[in-house]
Amino acid sequence: MRPIHLLVMGLLLMLVTDASAGDRLSVYTVNYPLAYFAERIGGDQVEVVFTAPPDVDPAYWVPDQKTITAYQQADVILLNGANYAKWVGKVSLPRGKMVDTSRKFKDRYIYATDVTTHSHGAEGAHAHEALAFTTWLDLGLAKLQAIATYKAMARKRPVSEMQFKQNFKALAEELENLHEGIKTIVAKDPDRPLLGSHPVYDYLSAGYGMNLISVHWEPNEAPSFSQMNELKQVLEGHKAATMLWEGEPVPESTEQLKSVGAASITFDPCGNRPEYGDFMTVMSRNVEQLKLAYQ
């Protein structure tokens, strides 16, 4: 009877294991890139929740109490680090569930030389503070954030680690290919002057050795008289022929840039979920756009 008893116990153990593996891991994130990484790595083993509305910058968005409560009940909370999503530091979240995905490269954080407060979008007035936070625009750093995501989910769901690892490897290869693609583009002419419409390209510029200076223009607003004057002053010492935009600029902006000899391309930081495609398709499109700037 003992072998039968052991067989029954083994079957029961398998059922318990399968049941626990069948419960999807709850992963909450503060921005879309981390949500995308978690979705790619976790597959059908995870439920990824990214709560920011589509019409705001998640970096400055503040969730309501109901949403904060949902974060508190998650299995894993993926944070971007670099002072991104400041609301996280003002509420009580379980420390054991929070994962700072950029903690391993804190020594590579970028501090800006100026701080500018302005207002746009539904999130209202905000400041581009000294610590830059769009870390994932250096796709080498994005890969490190994906590694942190993989490790955090594997710790919480070790039974699915092999699946997570396979999925991570596929994601990492795609990120690496894009990373090498940008390096190749910029290496052809690293001194070429470029403009950024907004101070969100710090890690892109530093990661690939780009010669880029940013201003404070919004894609949905025509530049003011003072903004044009400031741009002309920049161009006196920085002869840029291309401006990178977060989104498609209004025609007035492109015309104003043409008048000073500068073209426009869209390089979407993709901090929020895109209307079409996903993080990888947006970044692939960004790489193609960047080729135009270096022709």
Secondary structure, DSSP 8 states (H G I E B T S, - for coil): -HHHHHHHHHHHHHHHHHHHHHS-EEEEESSHHHHHHHHHHHGGGEEEEE-S-TTS-TTT----HHHHHHHHT-SEEEE--TT-SGGGGGS---TTTEEETTGGGGGG--B-S--EEEE-STT-EEEE-SB---GGGSHHHHHHHHHHHHHHHHHH-GGGHHHHHHHHHHHHHHHHHHHHHHHHHHHT-TT-EEEESSTT-HHHHHHHT-EEEE----TTS---HHHHHHHHHHHHH----EEEESS---HHHHHHHHHTT-EEEE-----S--SSS-HHHHHHHHHHHHHHHT-
